[in-house]
Amino acid sequence: MQMICNQIQNMTLLFDIMLMCLLYK
């Protein structure tokens, strides 16, 4: 899951998913 979060952070396009990743942390 961490890898996915990192990839999303680089994209910054999927902001919603990024927030979800932070919640899952």
C-alpha positions in Angstrom: 0.0 0.0 0.0 2.9 2.4 0.7 4.1 2.1 -2.8 0.7 3.0 -4.2 0.6 6.0 -1.9 4.0 7.2 -3.1 3.0 6.9 -6.7 -0.2 8.8 -6.1 1.8 11.6 -4.3 3.9 11.9 -7.5 0.9 12.2 -9.7 -1.1 14.6 -7.5 -3.9 14.2 -10.0 -5.7 11.6 -7.9 -6.0 13.9 -4.8 -9.0 11.9 -3.5 -7.1 8.7 -3.5 -4.1 10.4 -1.8 -6.4 11.5 1.0 -7.6 7.9 1.3 -4.0 6.7 1.6 -3.4 9.1 4.4 -6.5 7.8 6.2 -5.4 4.2 5.8 -2.0 5.0 7.3 
